[in-house]
Amino acid sequence: MPLLRWLPLALLTLAAFWLRTHDLARRPMHADEANQAVKLGELLDAGRYAFDPRDHHGPTLYYAALPVAWLRGESSLASLTEGTVRLVPALFGTLTVLLVAALAAPLGRWPALAAAALVATAPPAVYYSRYFIQETLLVTWVLGAILAVRTWWRTGLTRWALAAGVCAGCAQSTKASAPLFLAAGLLALWVARDGTPLTRRPGHDLAFALGATVLAAALLYSSFGTNLHGLRDALTVYTHAATRFGGEAAATGHEKPWWYYLRIFGWHREGGLLWHQLAWSALAVAGALVAVCRRDAWIRGAAIYTLLIATAFSLFAYKTPWHAVHFVPGLAIVAAGALAAIARLRTGRLVALAFALITVATLVQQAWRAAFLRPADPRNPYAYVHSSPDVLKYRPLADAARQAFPGQPIRVISEEYWPLPWYFRGLKDVGYYIETPMDCDGALLVVSPNMVEAVRATLKEHYDESILGLRPGVLCIVMQRERGPAGAREPVANQPR
């Protein structure tokens, strides 16, 4: 029956969706998430968006989030919630599970299901599908383009060439690194090709695909025609990237050794906690050997794609853990190839099932720890320079200060202040300063330790001071104005210490 045929994949997709959407607001907002969410809020408030090629990625994330925010009744930055913005990558992450199942279909029905299960439970995929950044969307668009090209090759239908172009254009509009993944995907498809494409008009279909790519990217980068400078900026982003990350560029602080991603997918301890994906990685290595020994073209294509991505990111000094999501689909398909090969042996089905269950169980345990038990723990390899749980205390303090001293500003005087603009959203008279202003008094002051003496020297009112964290290694001095008439005491700067 068709229902029974699709029921396992449907249940797996529901499980993946639950892992990606359960308790989305629990984790504090990362600085990068907050930055993206504020950009979305500006789009909601102003009704327009302009691509910034210097410090931001492409516009796809914001435009994808708009309908979700509207459907949830959130039409401004002040009304946005963590659950709404994080629901966007969660939906794309769930769609990725289905795309991997479709891409792994040549291996057989149950190996395709196994590949989907590995993506559904992979710790990087689960964790960053709950993260309001572009990476998960980029994975989805790239896989969509690869699947559309493969389907076009097998059917010869022009609509699949158009679909591939739209996905490629959306991938390019998500992050400027998209060409790397698209080129790797095309090479993998060429290696895994079976015969010649069925189309009788390859040139015609290629033109349609390229046209759809350019049109989709142009519409998004130009903010649907309202910001034509965005078309130019879509190209200059590579100039800015070369300046920022080139050989002569200053260190960014994100440089890592070449084996950084191997460690993530291997076995390591962090502050007493064991993090590992060794069972899955072992299956993937076995799958790569199967591709070489049995000359299985489709597994070989997936292995080549994964190897190209792994090599590129390992050689590039700039490394962050969210890039690990790009390894997940290829590793899942190659590992599923190993399971399919094992199943072909005598009594191999039971052995393959045991391997699959053990591997998925270890991934679920690791994903649960990463996404739910310790989502902001500095020992979590996916919680990269993550905001401290202390950031949840800033907004209540700001609300209390505004209630006690209506009309008085809130001042954030620090070189480092993200994700505070997210937590102070909707509040009026909030100022951010990277240098000490002439007048520092306000209802509440948030000051970096290296600027606190200069701030104290300007104060006319009296403040209670406390320390709150922002992220690992970054603290802030929080100054709450004391109740009482102005000038009732000597200025803080003149008091003996």
C-alpha positions as CSV (number, residue, x, y, z in Angstrom):
1,M,0.0,0.0,0.0
2,P,1.3,3.5,-0.8
3,L,0.5,4.7,2.7
4,L,2.6,2.0,4.3
5,R,5.4,2.6,1.8
6,W,5.8,6.3,2.8
7,L,4.8,5.9,6.5
8,P,8.4,5.3,7.8
9,L,9.8,8.4,6.0
10,A,6.8,10.5,7.2
11,L,7.4,9.4,10.8
12,L,11.1,10.1,10.5
13,T,10.4,13.5,9.1
14,L,8.1,14.3,12.0
15,A,10.8,13.2,14.4
16,A,13.3,15.4,12.7
17,F,10.8,18.3,12.8
18,W,10.3,17.8,16.5
19,L,14.0,17.7,17.2
20,R,14.4,21.0,15.3
21,T,11.4,22.9,16.8
22,H,11.0,21.7,20.4
23,D,11.6,24.4,23.0
24,L,13.2,26.7,20.4
25,A,13.4,29.7,22.7
26,R,15.3,27.9,25.5
27,R,18.8,28.8,24.3
28,P,20.1,32.4,24.6
29,M,20.5,34.1,21.3
30,H,24.0,33.9,19.8
31,A,25.4,37.3,18.8
32,D,25.2,36.3,15.1
33,E,21.6,35.1,15.5
34,A,20.7,38.4,17.2
35,N,22.4,40.4,14.4
36,Q,20.4,38.5,11.8
37,A,17.1,38.9,13.8
38,V,17.6,42.6,14.1
39,K,18.1,42.8,10.3
40,L,14.8,40.9,9.9
41,G,13.2,43.4,12.3
42,E,14.4,46.3,10.2
43,L,12.8,44.7,7.2
44,L,9.6,44.3,9.0
45,D,9.6,47.8,10.4
46,A,10.8,49.7,7.3
47,G,9.4,47.4,4.6
48,R,12.6,47.3,2.7
49,Y,16.0,45.7,2.8
50,A,19.4,46.6,1.4
51,F,22.2,44.0,1.0
52,D,25.4,44.9,2.9
53,P,28.4,43.1,1.2
54,R,30.8,43.9,4.1
55,D,29.4,42.3,7.2
56,H,26.3,40.3,6.2
57,H,25.4,37.4,4.1
58,G,22.7,37.2,1.5
59,P,19.0,38.2,1.8
60,T,17.4,34.7,1.5
61,L,17.2,34.2,5.2
62,Y,15.3,37.4,5.8
63,Y,12.8,37.0,3.0
64,A,12.2,33.4,4.0
65,A,11.5,34.6,7.6
66,L,8.9,37.2,6.5
67,P,5.9,34.9,5.9
68,V,6.7,33.0,9.0
69,A,6.7,36.2,11.1
70,W,3.4,37.4,9.5
71,L,1.7,34.0,10.0
72,R,2.6,34.2,13.7
73,G,1.3,37.7,14.0
74,E,4.8,39.4,14.4
75,S,5.0,42.4,12.2
76,S,7.8,44.4,13.8
77,L,11.2,44.0,15.5
78,A,9.6,44.6,18.9
79,S,7.1,41.7,18.4
80,L,9.6,39.2,17.0
81,T,10.4,36.1,19.2
82,E,13.2,33.6,19.2
83,G,10.7,30.8,18.3
84,T,9.6,32.6,15.2
85,V,13.1,33.4,13.7
86,R,14.5,29.9,14.6
87,L,11.5,28.2,13.0
88,V,12.8,29.2,9.6
89,P,16.1,27.2,9.7
90,A,14.1,24.4,11.5
91,L,11.8,24.1,8.5
92,F,14.7,24.1,6.0
93,G,16.5,21.6,8.1
94,T,13.5,19.3,8.1
95,L,13.3,19.6,4.3
96,T,16.9,18.6,4.0
97,V,16.0,15.2,5.5
98,L,13.6,14.6,2.7
99,L,16.1,15.8,0.1
100,V,18.7,13.4,1.3
101,A,16.2,10.6,1.2
102,A,15.5,11.4,-2.4
103,L,19.2,11.7,-3.3
104,A,20.0,8.4,-1.6
105,A,17.1,6.6,-3.4
106,P,19.5,4.9,-6.0
107,L,20.9,2.9,-3.1
108,G,17.6,1.3,-2.3
109,R,14.5,2.1,-0.3
110,W,15.7,1.3,3.2
111,P,19.3,2.6,2.7
112,A,17.7,5.9,1.6
113,L,15.7,5.9,4.8
114,A,18.9,5.2,6.8
115,A,20.6,8.2,5.1
116,A,17.6,10.4,6.1
117,A,17.7,9.1,9.7
118,L,21.4,10.0,9.9
119,V,20.7,13.6,8.8
120,A,17.6,13.8,11.0
121,T,19.7,13.0,14.1
122,A,23.1,14.3,13.3
123,P,24.2,16.8,16.0
124,P,25.4,19.5,13.7
125,A,22.2,19.3,11.6
126,V,20.0,19.4,14.7
127,Y,21.9,22.1,16.5
128,Y,22.2,24.5,13.6
129,S,18.7,23.9,12.3
130,R,17.7,25.7,15.6
131,Y,20.1,28.6,14.8
132,F,18.9,31.7,12.9
133,I,21.9,31.9,10.5
134,Q,22.2,31.1,6.8
135,E,24.1,27.8,6.9
136,T,21.1,25.4,7.1
137,L,19.3,27.3,4.3
138,L,22.4,27.1,2.1
139,V,22.6,23.3,2.6
140,T,18.9,22.9,1.6
141,W,19.2,25.1,-1.6
142,V,22.4,23.3,-2.7
143,L,20.8,19.8,-2.3
144,G,17.7,21.0,-4.0
145,A,19.8,22.1,-7.0
146,I,21.7,18.8,-7.1
147,L,18.4,16.8,-6.9
148,A,16.8,18.9,-9.7
149,V,19.8,18.4,-12.0
150,R,19.8,14.7,-11.4
151,T,16.1,14.5,-12.1
152,W,16.5,16.6,-15.3
153,W,19.3,14.3,-16.5
154,R,16.9,11.3,-16.1
155,T,13.7,12.8,-17.4
156,G,14.9,15.5,-19.9
157,L,12.1,17.8,-18.6
158,T,12.9,21.5,-18.9
159,R,11.0,22.3,-15.7
160,W,13.6,20.5,-13.7
161,A,16.3,22.6,-15.3
162,L,14.3,25.7,-14.2
163,A,14.0,24.3,-10.7
164,A,17.8,23.7,-10.6
165,G,18.4,27.3,-11.6
166,V,16.0,28.7,-9.0
167,C,17.7,26.6,-6.3
168,A,21.1,27.7,-7.4
169,G,20.1,31.3,-7.5
170,C,18.6,31.1,-4.0
171,A,21.8,29.4,-2.8
172,Q,23.9,32.2,-4.2
173,S,21.5,34.7,-2.5
174,T,22.0,32.9,0.8
175,K,25.8,33.0,1.0
176,A,28.6,34.0,-1.3
177,S,30.3,30.6,-0.7
178,A,27.5,28.9,-2.7
179,P,29.6,28.4,-5.9
180,L,31.9,26.1,-4.0
181,F,29.1,23.7,-3.1
182,L,27.4,24.0,-6.5
183,A,30.6,23.2,-8.3
184,A,31.3,20.2,-6.0
185,G,27.7,19.0,-6.6
186,L,28.0,19.2,-10.4
187,L,31.3,17.3,-10.3
188,A,29.7,14.6,-8.1
189,L,26.8,14.3,-10.5
190,W,29.2,14.0,-13.5
191,V,31.0,11.2,-11.7
192,A,27.8,9.4,-10.8
193,R,26.1,10.0,-14.2
194,D,24.3,7.1,-15.9
195,G,24.4,7.4,-19.7
196,T,23.5,10.7,-21.4
197,P,20.8,13.2,-20.5
198,L,17.4,12.4,-22.0
199,T,16.7,15.9,-23.1
200,R,16.8,16.6,-26.8
201,R,17.6,20.3,-26.2
202,P,20.5,20.5,-23.8
203,G,21.6,23.9,-24.9
204,H,18.0,25.2,-24.5
205,D,17.6,23.7,-21.0
206,L,21.0,25.0,-19.9
207,A,20.0,28.5,-21.0
208,F,16.8,28.2,-19.0
209,A,18.7,27.0,-15.9
210,L,21.3,29.9,-16.1
211,G,18.5,32.4,-16.7
212,A,16.6,31.2,-13.7
213,T,19.7,31.3,-11.6
214,V,20.5,34.9,-12.6
215,L,16.9,36.0,-12.2
216,A,16.4,34.5,-8.8
217,A,19.6,36.0,-7.5
218,A,19.0,39.4,-9.1
219,L,15.5,39.6,-7.6
220,L,16.7,38.8,-4.1
221,Y,19.9,40.9,-4.1
222,S,18.0,43.9,-5.6
223,S,15.3,43.5,-2.9
224,F,12.8,42.8,-5.7
225,G,13.9,45.8,-7.7
226,T,13.9,48.4,-4.9
227,N,17.7,48.4,-4.4
228,L,19.5,48.1,-7.7
229,H,22.8,48.8,-6.0
230,G,22.4,45.3,-4.5
231,L,23.3,43.8,-7.9
232,R,26.7,45.5,-7.8
233,D,27.2,44.6,-4.1
234,A,26.5,40.9,-4.9
235,L,29.7,41.0,-6.9
236,T,31.8,43.3,-4.7
237,V,31.2,40.9,-1.7
238,Y,34.1,38.8,-3.1
239,T,36.4,41.8,-3.0
240,H,35.5,42.4,0.6
241,A,36.0,38.7,1.4
242,A,39.5,38.7,-0.2
243,T,40.4,41.8,1.8
244,R,39.1,40.3,5.0
245,F,40.4,36.7,4.6
246,G,43.2,36.9,2.1
247,G,46.8,36.1,2.8
248,E,47.6,39.6,3.9
249,A,44.6,40.0,6.1
250,A,44.8,40.4,9.8
251,A,43.9,37.4,12.0
252,T,40.2,37.1,12.6
253,G,40.4,35.0,15.8
254,H,38.6,32.1,14.0
255,E,41.8,30.4,12.6
256,K,41.8,26.7,13.4
257,P,44.1,23.7,12.6
258,W,43.4,21.7,9.4
259,W,42.0,18.8,11.4
260,Y,39.4,20.9,13.2
261,Y,36.4,19.3,11.4
262,L,37.8,15.8,11.7
263,R,37.8,16.3,15.5
264,I,34.1,17.3,15.4
265,F,33.2,14.1,13.6
266,G,35.6,12.0,15.6
267,W,36.0,11.5,19.4
268,H,37.2,14.1,21.9
269,R,36.6,15.3,25.4
270,E,35.8,18.9,26.4
271,G,35.9,19.7,30.1
272,G,35.0,16.2,31.1
273,L,32.2,15.8,28.5
274,L,32.7,13.3,25.7
275,W,31.6,14.4,22.3
276,H,31.8,11.9,19.4
277,Q,30.3,10.8,16.1
278,L,32.8,8.0,15.6
279,A,30.3,5.2,14.7
280,W,28.9,7.4,11.9
281,S,32.3,8.4,10.6
282,A,33.4,4.8,10.6
283,L,30.4,3.8,8.5
284,A,31.2,6.7,6.1
285,V,34.8,5.5,5.7
286,A,33.5,2.0,5.0
287,G,31.1,3.5,2.4
288,A,34.0,5.3,0.7
289,L,35.8,1.9,0.5
290,V,32.7,0.3,-1.0
291,A,32.6,3.1,-3.6
292,V,36.2,2.4,-4.6
293,C,36.1,-1.5,-4.5
294,R,32.6,-2.0,-6.0
295,R,32.8,0.9,-8.4
296,D,29.4,2.2,-7.1
297,A,29.1,5.4,-9.1
298,W,26.4,7.1,-6.9
299,I,28.3,6.4,-3.6
300,R,31.5,7.5,-5.3
301,G,29.8,10.8,-6.3
302,A,28.7,11.5,-2.8
303,A,32.1,10.6,-1.4
304,I,33.8,13.0,-3.9
305,Y,31.4,15.8,-3.0
306,T,32.1,15.3,0.7
307,L,35.9,15.0,0.2
308,L,35.9,18.2,-1.9
309,I,34.0,20.1,0.8
310,A,36.1,18.7,3.6
311,T,39.3,19.5,1.8
312,A,38.3,23.1,1.0
313,F,37.2,23.8,4.6
314,S,40.2,22.1,6.1
315,L,42.7,24.1,4.0
316,F,40.9,27.4,4.7
317,A,42.3,28.8,8.0
318,Y,38.9,30.5,8.9
319,K,36.8,27.8,10.5
320,T,33.6,27.8,12.5
321,P,31.6,24.7,13.6
322,W,28.4,25.6,11.7
323,H,30.3,24.8,8.5
324,A,30.1,21.2,9.7
325,V,26.5,21.0,8.4
326,H,27.8,20.9,4.9
327,F,29.5,17.6,5.7
328,V,26.3,15.9,6.9
329,P,24.4,15.0,3.7
330,G,27.4,13.5,1.9
331,L,28.5,11.5,5.0
332,A,24.9,10.3,5.4
333,I,24.7,9.0,1.8
334,V,28.1,7.4,1.9
335,A,27.4,5.7,5.3
336,A,24.1,4.5,3.9
337,G,26.0,2.9,1.0
338,A,28.1,1.0,3.5
339,L,24.9,-0.3,5.2
340,A,23.5,-1.3,1.8
341,A,26.7,-3.3,1.0
342,I,26.6,-5.0,4.4
343,A,23.0,-6.0,3.8
344,R,24.0,-7.8,0.6
345,L,26.0,-10.3,2.7
346,R,24.6,-13.5,4.2
347,T,22.7,-12.5,7.3
348,G,23.9,-9.0,6.5
349,R,20.5,-7.4,6.9
350,L,20.5,-8.0,10.6
351,V,24.1,-6.8,10.9
352,A,23.3,-3.7,8.9
353,L,20.2,-3.0,11.0
354,A,22.2,-3.3,14.1
355,F,24.9,-0.9,12.8
356,A,22.2,1.6,11.8
357,L,20.4,1.5,15.1
358,I,23.6,1.8,17.1
359,T,24.8,4.7,15.0
360,V,21.5,6.6,15.2
361,A,21.3,6.0,18.9
362,T,24.7,7.6,19.5
363,L,23.7,10.5,17.3
364,V,20.5,11.1,19.2
365,Q,22.3,11.0,22.5
366,Q,24.9,13.6,21.2
367,A,22.3,15.8,19.6
368,W,20.1,15.8,22.7
369,R,23.1,16.9,24.8
370,A,24.1,19.5,22.3
371,A,20.7,21.0,21.5
372,F,18.7,20.5,24.8
373,L,20.9,19.7,27.8
374,R,23.9,22.0,27.3
375,P,22.9,24.3,24.3
376,A,25.0,27.2,25.6
377,D,27.7,25.4,27.5
378,P,31.2,26.5,26.5
379,R,32.2,22.8,26.4
380,N,29.7,22.2,23.7
381,P,31.7,22.2,20.4
382,Y,28.7,23.6,18.5
383,A,28.0,26.5,21.0
384,Y,30.8,28.5,19.5
385,V,31.6,31.8,21.4
386,H,28.0,31.5,22.5
387,S,26.1,34.1,24.6
388,S,26.1,33.5,28.3
389,P,22.8,32.6,30.0
390,D,23.4,35.9,31.8
391,V,22.1,37.7,28.7
392,L,18.6,36.7,29.7
393,K,18.9,39.0,32.8
394,Y,19.6,42.2,30.9
395,R,16.1,42.9,29.7
396,P,14.4,42.5,33.1
397,L,17.0,44.9,34.5
398,A,16.3,47.4,31.7
399,D,12.5,47.2,32.2
400,A,12.8,47.8,35.9
401,A,15.2,50.7,35.3
402,R,12.8,52.3,32.8
403,Q,9.9,51.9,35.2
404,A,11.9,53.5,38.1
405,F,13.3,56.3,35.9
406,P,10.9,57.0,33.1
407,G,12.4,59.1,30.3
408,Q,16.0,58.3,31.2
409,P,18.1,56.5,28.6
410,I,19.7,53.2,28.7
411,R,23.4,53.3,27.6
412,V,25.5,50.5,26.4
413,I,29.1,51.7,26.5
414,S,31.3,48.9,25.2
415,E,33.1,47.7,22.1
416,E,31.3,44.3,22.5
417,Y,27.5,44.4,23.0
418,W,25.8,41.8,20.8
419,P,23.3,40.2,21.4
420,L,22.0,43.1,23.5
421,P,20.3,44.9,20.7
422,W,18.0,41.9,20.3
423,Y,17.2,41.7,24.0
424,F,16.6,45.5,24.2
425,R,14.4,45.5,21.1
426,G,11.3,47.6,21.4
427,L,12.8,49.9,24.0
428,K,13.2,53.6,23.2
429,D,16.2,55.7,24.1
430,V,18.8,52.9,24.0
431,G,22.2,54.1,22.9
432,Y,25.3,52.1,21.9
433,Y,28.7,53.7,22.3
434,I,32.1,52.3,21.5
435,E,33.7,55.4,23.1
436,T,32.8,57.1,26.4
437,P,30.2,59.8,25.7
438,M,30.3,63.2,27.5
439,D,27.2,62.4,29.4
440,C,27.0,58.8,30.7
441,D,24.1,59.1,33.2
442,G,20.9,57.1,32.5
443,A,18.5,54.7,34.0
444,L,20.8,51.7,33.3
445,L,24.4,51.6,32.1
446,V,26.1,48.5,30.6
447,V,29.8,49.1,30.5
448,S,32.8,47.1,29.4
449,P,35.4,46.7,32.2
450,N,38.1,48.6,30.3
451,M,35.8,51.6,30.0
452,V,34.3,51.6,33.4
453,E,36.8,54.1,35.1
454,A,36.2,56.6,32.3
455,V,32.5,56.2,32.7
456,R,32.6,56.6,36.5
457,A,34.5,59.9,36.1
458,T,31.5,61.5,34.2
459,L,28.7,60.3,36.4
460,K,26.6,62.8,38.4
461,E,24.2,60.2,39.9
462,H,24.8,57.2,42.1
463,Y,24.7,53.6,40.8
464,D,24.7,50.0,42.2
465,E,27.2,47.9,40.2
466,S,27.1,44.2,39.4
467,I,28.8,42.0,36.8
468,L,27.0,40.0,34.1
469,G,28.5,37.9,31.4
470,L,28.0,38.5,27.7
471,R,29.8,35.4,26.3
472,P,32.9,33.4,27.3
473,G,35.7,35.9,28.3
474,V,33.5,38.9,27.9
475,L,32.0,40.5,31.0
476,C,30.0,43.7,31.5
477,I,29.6,46.0,34.5
478,V,25.9,46.7,34.9
479,M,25.2,50.1,36.7
480,Q,21.7,50.5,38.1
481,R,20.8,54.0,39.1
482,E,19.9,54.4,42.7
483,R,16.6,55.9,43.8
484,G,16.8,59.4,45.4
485,P,17.0,63.0,44.5
486,A,19.6,64.2,42.0
487,G,22.6,65.7,43.7
488,A,21.8,64.2,47.1
489,R,25.3,62.8,47.3
490,E,28.7,63.6,46.0
491,P,29.3,62.4,42.4
492,V,30.7,58.9,42.3
493,A,33.9,60.1,40.7
494,N,34.7,62.2,43.8
495,Q,34.1,59.5,46.4
496,P,37.1,57.9,48.0
497,R,37.7,54.3,46.9
